[in-house]
Amino acid sequence: MINSIKSAIVIGATGLVGKRLLYLLNESKRCDKITAIVRSENEELKKLKKVHQIVLNDFFLLNRVNIEEYTHAFSCLGTTIKKAGSKENFYQIDFEMNAHFAKLFQNTETHYLLISALGANAQSKFFYNQVKGQLEQYIQSLALSKVSIIQPSLLLGHRDEQRTLEDFTQKLYLKFSHLVPNTFKYKPVTSEQVAYTMVEAACYQTEKLKIYDNLAIHQIK
């Protein structure tokens, strides 16, 4: 059975995966309309016919009234500690904002889809993975109708902001990618692959909870 995406809402809509997701949803015959939550109006998104932008300086202002109509909620929101400026700011964005967004859909029929990370573990010694793991645990504790958790490894693609280490790693990987087997757990994925996995999950997932690890992302596209 194919589920239609009658109405989608997306946060993190102007990021590497979020923007690609909007393009895929806009092109899909299975998707009727899309709402992108943005901090400022995006000129590029105005070109997408199905996309309506809601400008909010603070994502915590989203409330139950805003989300009543949506069949699918996509969270592509995420940052790095360097860009956030501190561990506290990173936690507010990656955990608290995502947790607030997810909580809005409790006891609704909305399918919630989250981009997490390979290595997410609430007990990890690495702060980034620890926060991602805590978020996954929190999401699973909520009364959500259906949940998809996507766990990519290093994301390949052009970002609007500079991420020196990731840019270097991308260049290094692309140079030696022919030597990396498809079965390698940490094989980098493109933003296209992750966005495509989210759309496939939205349309075909039947399980109440499903985690798509990095290898699954590669297998889907």
C-alpha positions as CSV (number, residue, x, y, z in Angstrom):
1,M,0.0,0.0,0.0
2,I,1.3,3.4,-1.0
3,N,0.5,6.2,1.5
4,S,-0.2,9.6,-0.1
5,I,1.5,12.6,1.5
6,K,-1.5,14.9,1.6
7,S,0.1,17.6,3.6
8,A,3.7,17.8,4.8
9,I,5.4,20.1,7.2
10,V,9.2,20.5,7.2
11,I,11.6,22.1,9.6
12,G,15.3,22.5,8.7
13,A,13.9,23.2,5.3
14,T,16.8,25.3,4.0
15,G,19.5,22.9,5.1
16,L,21.4,20.4,3.0
17,V,18.8,17.6,3.2
18,G,15.8,19.8,3.9
19,K,16.1,21.7,0.7
20,R,16.6,18.5,-1.3
21,L,13.5,17.0,0.4
22,L,11.4,19.9,-0.6
23,Y,12.4,19.5,-4.2
24,L,11.5,15.8,-4.1
25,L,8.2,16.3,-2.4
26,N,7.4,19.1,-4.9
27,E,8.0,16.8,-7.8
28,S,6.2,13.8,-6.3
29,K,2.7,13.0,-7.5
30,R,2.1,11.4,-4.1
31,C,2.5,14.8,-2.3
32,D,-0.3,17.4,-2.4
33,K,1.1,20.4,-0.4
34,I,4.1,21.3,1.7
35,T,4.7,23.8,4.4
36,A,8.3,24.9,5.1
37,I,9.0,26.5,8.4
38,V,11.8,29.1,7.9
39,R,13.5,31.9,9.8
40,S,13.4,34.2,6.8
41,E,11.6,33.9,3.5
42,N,13.7,31.9,1.0
43,E,13.7,33.1,-2.7
44,E,14.6,29.7,-4.0
45,L,11.7,28.0,-2.3
46,K,9.3,30.5,-3.9
47,K,9.8,28.7,-7.2
48,L,8.4,25.4,-5.9
49,K,4.6,25.5,-6.6
50,K,3.5,23.2,-3.7
51,V,5.6,24.9,-1.1
52,H,4.2,27.5,1.3
53,Q,6.6,29.2,3.7
54,I,5.8,30.1,7.3
55,V,8.4,32.5,8.7
56,L,9.1,32.1,12.4
57,N,12.2,33.5,14.1
58,D,11.7,31.1,17.0
59,F,10.6,27.5,16.2
60,F,9.4,27.2,19.8
61,L,6.5,29.4,18.7
62,L,5.0,26.5,16.8
63,N,1.9,25.2,18.5
64,R,-0.8,22.6,18.1
65,V,-2.9,25.1,16.1
66,N,-0.1,25.2,13.5
67,I,0.1,21.5,12.9
68,E,-3.5,20.2,12.9
69,E,-3.8,19.5,9.2
70,Y,-0.5,17.6,8.5
71,T,-0.3,13.9,7.5
72,H,3.5,13.9,7.6
73,A,6.1,15.9,9.7
74,F,9.7,15.9,8.5
75,S,12.5,17.2,10.8
76,C,15.7,17.9,8.9
77,L,16.9,20.3,11.6
78,G,20.4,20.0,12.9
79,T,23.7,21.9,13.3
80,T,27.2,21.4,14.6
81,I,28.7,22.6,17.9
82,K,31.0,24.9,15.9
83,K,28.2,26.6,14.1
84,A,26.0,26.7,17.2
85,G,28.8,28.4,19.1
86,S,28.5,26.2,22.2
87,K,27.4,22.8,23.5
88,E,24.4,24.6,25.1
89,N,23.3,26.2,21.8
90,F,23.8,22.9,20.0
91,Y,21.6,21.1,22.5
92,Q,18.9,23.7,22.2
93,I,18.7,23.2,18.4
94,D,19.4,19.5,18.0
95,F,17.5,18.3,21.0
96,E,15.1,20.9,22.4
97,M,13.7,22.3,19.1
98,N,13.3,18.8,17.6
99,A,11.7,17.5,20.8
100,H,9.3,20.5,20.8
101,F,8.3,19.8,17.2
102,A,7.8,16.1,17.7
103,K,5.7,16.6,20.9
104,L,3.2,18.7,18.9
105,F,2.2,15.5,17.0
106,Q,1.4,13.4,20.0
107,N,-2.0,11.6,19.8
108,T,-2.4,12.6,16.2
109,E,-2.3,10.5,13.0
110,T,0.8,12.3,11.7
111,H,3.8,10.2,10.5
112,Y,6.9,11.8,12.1
113,L,10.2,11.5,10.3
114,L,13.5,12.5,11.8
115,I,17.1,12.8,10.6
116,S,19.4,11.6,13.3
117,A,22.9,10.2,12.9
118,L,24.8,7.0,12.6
119,G,26.3,6.4,16.0
120,A,23.4,8.0,17.9
121,N,23.7,6.7,21.5
122,A,22.5,8.3,24.7
123,Q,25.5,6.7,26.5
124,S,28.1,7.8,24.0
125,K,31.3,9.5,25.2
126,F,30.9,11.9,22.2
127,F,28.6,14.8,22.9
128,Y,27.2,14.9,19.4
129,N,26.2,11.2,19.3
130,Q,25.0,11.4,22.9
131,V,22.5,14.2,22.1
132,K,21.3,12.4,19.0
133,G,20.8,9.3,21.1
134,Q,18.9,11.2,23.7
135,L,16.6,12.7,21.1
136,E,15.9,9.3,19.6
137,Q,15.0,7.9,23.0
138,Y,12.7,10.9,23.6
139,I,11.0,10.6,20.3
140,Q,10.3,6.9,20.9
141,S,8.8,7.7,24.3
142,L,6.1,10.0,22.8
143,A,2.6,8.9,21.8
144,L,3.3,9.2,18.0
145,S,1.3,7.4,15.4
146,K,4.2,6.4,13.2
147,V,8.0,7.2,13.5
148,S,10.8,7.0,11.0
149,I,14.4,7.6,12.2
150,I,17.0,8.1,9.5
151,Q,20.7,7.6,10.6
152,P,23.1,8.8,7.9
153,S,26.9,8.8,8.1
154,L,28.8,11.7,6.7
155,L,26.6,13.8,4.4
156,L,27.9,14.6,0.9
157,G,26.7,17.8,-0.8
158,H,27.2,21.5,-1.1
159,R,26.3,23.5,2.0
160,D,25.6,27.3,2.1
161,E,27.9,27.5,5.2
162,Q,31.5,26.4,5.3
163,R,32.3,23.3,7.4
164,T,36.0,22.9,7.0
165,L,36.4,19.4,8.4
166,E,33.4,18.0,6.5
167,D,34.5,19.7,3.3
168,F,38.0,18.2,3.6
169,T,36.5,14.8,4.3
170,Q,34.2,15.0,1.3
171,K,37.1,15.8,-1.0
172,L,39.2,13.0,0.4
173,Y,36.3,10.5,0.1
174,L,35.4,11.5,-3.5
175,K,39.1,10.9,-4.4
176,F,39.1,7.4,-3.0
177,S,35.4,6.4,-3.2
178,H,36.0,3.7,-5.7
179,L,37.9,1.8,-3.0
180,V,35.1,1.9,-0.5
181,P,32.8,-1.2,-0.6
182,N,29.1,-0.8,-0.5
183,T,29.0,-2.9,2.7
184,F,31.1,-0.4,4.6
185,K,29.0,0.7,7.6
186,Y,30.2,4.3,7.5
187,K,30.2,4.9,3.8
188,P,29.1,8.5,3.2
189,V,25.7,9.3,1.7
190,T,24.4,12.2,-0.4
191,S,21.7,14.6,0.7
192,E,19.7,13.2,-2.3
193,Q,19.9,9.7,-0.8
194,V,18.8,10.8,2.6
195,A,15.9,12.9,1.3
196,Y,14.8,10.1,-1.0
197,T,14.8,7.7,2.0
198,M,12.5,10.0,3.9
199,V,10.1,10.1,1.0
200,E,10.2,6.4,0.6
201,A,9.5,5.9,4.3
202,A,6.6,8.4,4.2
203,C,5.0,6.5,1.3
204,Y,5.8,2.8,2.2
205,Q,6.5,2.3,5.8
206,T,3.9,0.2,7.6
207,E,5.7,-0.3,10.9
208,K,4.9,2.0,13.9
209,L,8.7,2.5,14.3
210,K,11.4,1.9,11.9
211,I,15.1,3.0,12.0
212,Y,16.9,3.4,8.6
213,D,20.6,3.0,9.3
214,N,23.3,4.1,6.9
215,L,23.4,0.9,5.0
216,A,19.6,0.9,4.6
217,I,19.9,4.4,3.1
218,H,22.3,3.1,0.5
219,Q,20.1,0.2,-0.3
220,I,17.0,2.3,-0.9
221,K,18.8,4.6,-3.4
